Amino acid sequence: MPGVSARGLSPEQRRQLAVKLTRVLALYRSILDAYIIEFFTDNLWGTLPGSWQEALDRLSPPQLATLLLGMPAEGEVVRSVWPLTLLALKATACALAFTRTPGFQTPSEFLENPSQSSRLTPLFRKHVRPKKQHEIRRLGELVKKLSDLTGCTQVVDVGSGQGHLSRFMSLGLGLSVKSIEGDQRLVERARRLDQELMQALEKQQRRAPQMVHAGPCHPPHHVVRWVAPTALCEELLLPLEPPPPGGARLLLTGLHACGDLSVALLRHFCHCPHVAALASVGCCYMKLSDPGGYPLSHWVAGLPGCELPYRLREGACHALEEYAERLQKAGPGLRTHCYRAALETVIRGAQPELRRPGVQGIPRAHELKIEEYVQWGLRRVGLDPQLPLNMAALQAHQAQEHRVVAFFSLALLLAPLVETLILLDRLLYLQEQGFHAELLPLFSPELSPRNLVLVATKTPLGQAFSALEAEDS
């Protein structure tokens, strides 16, 4: 999906973009507030203007992907006449959302093998899924460059999980790394993987010394510690070794630091003099504290309509590119939202006070008949699966599957605006503190939907900043 580059916007342009975003989100709040599982119970289709209904009713899933979500066409696309208000919605969403398309062109690292990155050393691919292989390589290389540019002596990986990023940065790129994770079990797993990789590296060193990284070979230092959203964490700031003259210079990073953890990284960067740089990729915006996690900047907090309730922040975490690919393939899996919305009508008919219950995954749901899916779903939420069903109503719901898909696509079109406002608020917060920050689309959005990395420094990098975006050979 096209969008505006976050890179290089002036302070005033950032502020004015925030103004426009709050206005647009307020205008289309009814679409963003809606839960797709209430499509039938709340008559979501009826909330759209009649001219929109007429235009969207005629679009096939591949046409929705291309004409509404702006994805490249796969084959011939029949164009239709849209109402100006719907055209304006699409144009506005494209114009105001930060682009998630990386600024470089490189052959896919998964062309030869879809599960093995051709750009990552085989030892660092073990136990790591393709998505994570791509992420740790790209973020690790950026952190290495940023560390060199800012003279940092230590990297602190916060929310490090099983330590895949920390291992690559330390044993692959030669950085001094402390990894902090609140889950004891994940830290124990990370230490076992460290030892396994160290043994493999030693064997490779004996067989082919020229193939092993020439830098220091020290595994990351793992710490079990919960990082609170508001209080500063002393452990995070302690150097691993006696600091050099002038003190330690720390670089904080977090790969998909969940909810408030991303905000905690920002606060540590702002308030701790030894933290010289930050490279953070956030996720799980719905887990942000309210208030406290958003808004952070005085500017956004002062704008009418800046509030982003849970439903909007949850929607901002959807994978637009992945769903657009499903639309282009027009497979039967698209009917799952329609089935779940039909199930909601049955649940409320049987137990009106039970609203939007979580339904544990139903195996191969799209291959079931709608009544079979409903029976499975009733069992999942603790209701009698043998309840008498109104088959005429269920079949009428199933006949509107294309409308459910169209409405969900509309919400997906708007969701990046919410993410843009959240990340823009973070840029403005750092700007108000007198620091230098940019957002870069670092990962392939098809592999990693939350792909915008927030890079912040306490001194300007000038032209050197462009090196962070480049793909290493």
C-alpha positions in Angstrom: 0.0 0.0 0.0 1.4 3.4 -0.9 2.0 6.0 1.8 4.0 9.0 3.0 7.6 8.5 4.0 8.2 9.1 7.7 11.8 9.9 6.9 12.8 13.6 6.6 9.5 15.2 7.7 10.2 18.6 9.4 9.0 19.1 13.0 6.1 21.2 11.7 5.1 18.6 9.1 5.0 16.0 11.8 2.7 18.1 13.9 0.4 18.9 11.0 0.3 15.2 10.0 -0.9 14.4 13.5 -3.7 17.0 13.2 -4.9 15.5 9.9 -4.8 12.0 11.3 -6.9 12.8 14.4 -9.5 14.5 12.1 -9.7 11.6 9.7 -9.8 8.9 12.4 -12.7 10.8 14.1 -14.5 11.0 10.7 -14.3 7.2 10.1 -14.5 6.1 13.7 -17.6 4.0 13.2 -15.8 1.7 10.8 -12.7 1.4 13.0 -14.8 0.9 16.2 -16.7 -2.0 14.6 -16.0 -5.7 15.4 -16.4 -7.8 12.3 -18.0 -10.6 14.3 -20.9 -8.2 14.9 -21.5 -7.8 11.2 -25.0 -9.3 11.4 -25.9 -8.5 15.0 -25.1 -4.8 14.5 -26.0 -4.5 10.8 -22.6 -3.2 9.9 -23.3 -3.2 6.2 -26.3 -0.9 6.9 -24.0 1.7 8.5 -22.2 2.4 5.2 -23.6 5.0 2.8 -25.9 3.4 0.1 -23.5 4.5 -2.7 -20.6 2.7 -0.9 -22.7 -0.4 -0.6 -23.5 -0.4 -4.3 -19.9 0.1 -5.3 -18.4 -2.5 -2.9 -21.1 -5.1 -3.6 -19.8 -5.4 -7.2 -16.1 -6.1 -6.2 -14.6 -9.5 -6.1 -11.9 -10.2 -3.5 -9.0 -9.7 -6.0 -10.6 -6.3 -7.0 -10.8 -5.3 -3.3 -7.1 -6.1 -3.0 -6.2 -4.0 -6.0 -8.8 -1.2 -6.2 -9.3 -0.6 -2.4 -6.1 -1.7 -0.7 -3.8 -0.6 -3.5 -2.0 -3.9 -4.1 -0.5 -4.7 -7.5 -3.0 -6.3 -9.9 -2.6 -10.0 -10.7 -4.3 -10.2 -14.0 -7.0 -7.9 -15.5 -9.0 -5.7 -13.1 -12.4 -4.4 -14.2 -12.7 -0.9 -13.0 -16.0 0.5 -11.7 -17.3 4.0 -11.0 -17.0 4.8 -7.3 -18.7 7.6 -5.3 -16.4 10.5 -4.6 -16.6 9.9 -0.8 -15.3 6.4 -1.2 -12.5 7.6 -3.5 -11.7 10.3 -1.0 -11.4 7.7 1.8 -9.0 5.6 -0.2 -6.9 8.6 -1.3 -6.7 9.9 2.3 -5.7 6.6 3.8 -2.9 6.3 1.2 -1.7 9.9 1.6 -1.5 9.9 5.4 -0.3 6.5 6.4 3.5 5.9 6.8 4.7 3.7 4.0 5.8 0.2 5.1 7.7 -0.4 1.8 11.5 -0.6 2.4 13.4 2.0 0.4 15.7 -0.6 -1.2 15.3 -3.3 -3.8 16.9 -6.6 -3.2 16.1 -10.2 -4.5 14.1 -12.2 -2.0 16.4 -14.0 0.5 13.9 -16.9 0.4 13.9 -17.6 -3.3 16.0 -20.7 -3.1 14.4 -22.1 0.0 11.2 -20.6 1.6 12.4 -21.6 5.1 16.1 -20.7 4.9 17.3 -17.1 4.5 20.1 -17.1 1.9 21.5 -13.9 3.6 21.9 -15.4 7.1 24.7 -17.8 8.0 23.3 -21.3 8.4 24.3 -21.6 12.1 22.1 -18.6 12.9 19.1 -20.1 11.1 18.8 -23.1 13.3 15.6 -23.1 15.5 14.6 -19.8 13.9 11.5 -19.4 11.7 11.9 -17.5 8.3 10.1 -14.4 9.6 12.5 -14.2 12.6 15.5 -14.9 10.4 14.7 -11.9 8.2 14.0 -9.7 11.3 17.1 -10.5 13.3 19.4 -10.1 10.3 17.9 -6.7 9.3 17.7 -5.3 12.8 21.0 -6.7 13.9 22.8 -5.1 11.0 21.1 -1.8 11.6 22.1 -1.9 15.3 25.7 -2.7 14.4 25.8 0.4 12.1 24.1 2.6 14.6 26.4 1.4 17.4 29.4 2.3 15.2 28.0 5.7 14.3 27.2 6.6 17.9 30.3 5.1 19.6 28.2 2.7 21.8 30.1 0.2 23.9 27.2 -2.1 24.7 23.8 -3.1 23.3 20.9 -3.9 25.6 18.2 -6.1 24.0 15.1 -5.7 26.0 12.3 -8.3 25.8 14.8 -10.6 24.3 12.7 -13.8 24.4 14.8 -16.9 23.4 17.7 -14.6 22.5 17.8 -15.0 18.7 18.5 -11.3 18.0 21.0 -11.1 20.9 22.9 -14.2 19.7 23.2 -12.8 16.2 24.4 -9.4 17.4 27.0 -10.9 19.8 28.2 -14.1 18.1 27.5 -13.0 14.5 28.3 -9.3 14.6 30.8 -9.1 17.5 28.8 -6.7 19.6 28.8 -6.7 23.4 25.2 -7.6 24.3 23.1 -7.8 27.4 19.7 -9.3 26.9 16.9 -8.7 29.4 13.8 -10.9 29.6 11.1 -11.3 32.2 10.3 -14.9 31.6 12.7 -17.3 33.4 11.8 -20.2 31.0 12.7 -18.2 27.9 16.0 -17.1 29.5 16.9 -20.7 30.3 16.1 -21.7 26.7 18.2 -18.8 25.4 21.2 -20.0 27.4 20.9 -23.5 26.1 20.7 -22.2 22.5 23.8 -20.0 23.2 25.8 -23.1 24.3 24.6 -25.1 21.3 25.7 -22.3 18.9 29.0 -21.8 20.7 29.8 -25.5 20.2 28.8 -25.3 16.5 31.0 -22.2 16.0 34.0 -23.9 17.6 33.6 -26.9 15.3 33.3 -24.6 12.3 36.4 -22.7 13.5 38.4 -25.8 13.5 37.2 -26.9 10.1 37.2 -23.5 8.2 38.6 -20.6 10.3 38.0 -18.2 7.4 34.2 -18.7 7.6 33.8 -17.6 11.2 33.3 -14.0 12.3 36.7 -12.5 13.2 35.5 -10.4 16.1 35.2 -11.4 19.7 33.1 -14.5 20.3 31.2 -13.8 23.5 27.6 -14.9 24.0 25.1 -12.4 25.2 24.8 -11.9 29.0 21.2 -12.9 29.9 19.3 -11.3 32.8 15.9 -12.3 34.1 14.3 -9.0 34.9 10.8 -7.4 34.4 11.1 -3.9 33.0 8.3 -1.8 34.4 6.5 0.6 32.1 7.3 3.8 34.1 10.1 3.1 36.6 13.7 3.1 35.4 15.4 -0.3 35.5 18.9 0.0 37.0 19.9 -3.5 35.7 19.2 -2.3 32.2 21.7 0.5 32.6 24.6 -1.4 34.2 27.6 -2.0 32.0 28.9 -5.6 31.5 32.5 -4.5 31.9 34.2 -1.5 33.7 33.2 1.5 31.6 35.8 3.2 29.5 36.9 6.8 30.3 33.9 9.0 29.9 31.5 6.3 30.9 29.6 3.6 29.1 27.5 4.4 26.0 24.5 2.2 25.7 22.3 1.4 22.7 18.8 0.1 23.5 16.9 -2.2 21.2 13.8 -4.3 21.2 12.4 -6.5 18.4 8.6 -6.2 18.7 8.8 -5.0 22.2 5.2 -5.6 23.3 2.9 -2.8 24.4 4.3 -0.7 27.2 7.8 -2.2 26.8 8.4 0.0 23.7 7.3 3.0 25.8 9.7 2.0 28.6 12.6 1.9 26.1 11.7 5.5 25.0 11.7 6.7 28.6 15.0 5.1 29.4 16.5 6.7 26.3 15.2 10.1 27.3 16.1 10.0 31.0 19.4 8.1 31.1 22.5 10.0 30.1 24.5 6.8 29.3 21.9 5.8 26.7 23.1 7.2 23.4 20.9 5.5 20.8 17.7 3.5 20.4 16.4 1.1 17.7 12.9 -0.1 18.7 10.3 -2.1 16.7 7.0 -2.0 18.6 3.9 -4.2 18.4 0.7 -5.1 20.4 -0.5 -1.5 20.6 -3.7 -2.7 22.3 -1.6 -3.6 25.4 -0.5 0.1 25.8 -1.5 1.5 29.2 -4.3 4.1 29.1 -3.2 6.6 30.1 0.6 6.3 30.1 1.4 4.4 26.9 -0.4 6.8 24.5 -0.3 9.7 23.9 3.2 10.5 25.0 3.7 13.9 23.3 2.2 17.1 24.5 1.2 18.0 20.9 -0.9 14.9 20.3 -2.4 14.9 23.8 -3.7 18.4 23.1 -5.4 17.5 19.8 -9.2 17.0 19.9 -10.1 13.4 19.0 -6.6 12.0 19.8 -8.1 9.2 21.9 -7.4 5.7 20.5 -9.6 3.2 22.4 -8.6 -0.5 22.6 -10.5 -1.6 19.5 -8.7 0.9 17.3 -5.3 0.0 18.7 -6.1 -3.7 18.2 -7.0 -3.1 14.6 -3.7 -1.4 14.0 -2.0 -4.7 14.6 -3.6 -6.5 11.6 -1.5 -7.7 8.7 -2.8 -5.8 5.8 -0.4 -7.2 3.2 -1.1 -10.8 4.3 -4.9 -10.3 4.0 -4.5 -8.6 0.6 -2.7 -11.6 -0.6 -5.5 -13.8 0.6 -7.9 -11.5 -1.3 -5.9 -11.9 -4.5 -6.1 -15.7 -4.2 -9.8 -15.6 -3.4 -9.6 -18.8 -1.4 -12.3 -20.3 0.8 -10.5 -19.2 3.9 -12.0 -15.7 3.4 -15.4 -17.0 4.6 -14.2 -17.5 8.2 -15.1 -14.0 9.3 -18.6 -14.5 7.9 -19.0 -17.8 9.7 -17.9 -16.2 13.0 -20.3 -13.4 12.5 -23.1 -15.8 11.9 -22.1 -17.8 15.0 -22.4 -14.6 17.0 -26.1 -14.2 16.1 -26.8 -17.8 17.3 -24.8 -17.2 20.6 -26.8 -14.0 21.4 -30.1 -15.7 20.5 -29.3 -18.4 23.0 -27.6 -16.3 25.7 -28.0 -12.5 25.0 -25.6 -11.4 27.8 -22.8 -13.4 26.2 -21.2 -11.0 23.8 -18.1 -11.5 21.6 -16.7 -14.6 23.5 -13.4 -15.9 22.4 -13.8 -19.0 20.2 -10.9 -21.4 20.3 -9.6 -22.2 16.9 -11.8 -24.6 14.8 -9.8 -26.9 12.6 -10.1 -26.2 8.9 -13.1 -24.0 9.6 -13.5 -22.9 6.0 -14.1 -26.5 4.8 -17.1 -27.0 7.1 -20.7 -26.2 6.2 -21.9 -23.2 8.1 -24.1 -25.2 10.4 -21.2 -27.5 11.3 -19.1 -24.5 12.1 -21.8 -23.0 14.3 -22.1 -26.3 16.2 -18.4 -26.4 16.8 -18.4 -22.8 17.9 -21.3 -23.4 20.4 -19.4 -26.2 21.9 -16.3 -24.0 22.2 -18.1 -21.3 24.2 -19.9 -23.8 26.5 -23.3 -23.8 24.8 -25.4 -26.8 23.6 -24.1 -27.7 20.1 -27.5 -29.3 19.4 -29.5 -26.1 19.7 -32.1 -25.9 17.0 -30.7 -23.7 14.2 -32.5 -21.4 11.8 -31.0 -22.7 8.6 -32.7 -20.1 6.4 -31.1 -17.3 8.5 -27.7 -19.0 8.4 -27.8 -19.4 4.6 -28.9 -15.8 4.2 -25.8 -14.8 6.3 -23.6 -17.0 4.2 -24.9 -15.3 1.0 -23.4 -12.1 2.3 -19.9 -13.4 2.7 -18.6 -10.9 0.1 -20.0 -8.0 2.1 -18.3 -9.2 5.3 -15.0 -9.4 3.3 -15.6 -5.9 1.9 -16.3 -4.3 5.3 -13.2 -5.9 6.8 -11.2 -4.6 3.9 -12.4 -1.1 4.6 -11.3 -1.4 8.2 -7.9 -2.7 7.1 -7.5 0.3 4.8 -7.9 2.6 7.8 -5.9 0.6 10.3 -2.5 1.9 9.2 -3.6 5.4 10.1 -3.9 4.4 13.7 -0.5 2.8 13.7 0.9 6.0 12.0 -0.6 8.2 14.7 0.9 6.0 17.5 4.3 6.0 16.0 4.1 9.7 15.1 3.3 10.5 18.7 6.5 8.7 19.7 8.5 10.8 17.2 7.0 14.0 18.5 7.6 13.0 22.1 11.3 12.5 21.3 11.3 15.7 19.3 9.9 17.6 22.3 12.7 16.2 24.5 15.2 17.7 22.1 16.4 14.4 20.5 16.7 13.2 16.9 14.4 10.4 15.7 13.3 8.8 12.5 11.1 5.9 11.4 12.4 3.4 8.9 10.5 0.6 7.2 13.1 -2.1 7.9 11.5 -5.5 7.2 9.5 -6.8 4.3 5.9 -6.1 5.2 4.8 -9.4 3.7 7.0 -11.2 6.2 6.7 -8.8 9.2 3.7 -6.5 9.2 5.0 -4.4 12.2 8.1 -3.4 10.2 8.8 0.3 11.2 11.8 0.7 13.4 12.1 3.8 15.5 15.7 5.0 15.5 16.7 7.8 18.0 20.0 9.4 18.8 21.0 12.3 21.1 23.3 13.9 18.5 22.3 14.3 14.9 23.7 11.8 12.4 23.3 13.9 9.3 24.0 12.2 6.0 25.4 9.2 7.9 21.8 8.2 8.8 21.1 7.0 5.2 23.6 4.2 5.8 21.2 2.6 8.2 18.6 2.0 5.5 21.0 0.4 3.0 20.9 -3.4 2.5 24.2 -5.0 3.2 25.8 -7.0 0.4 
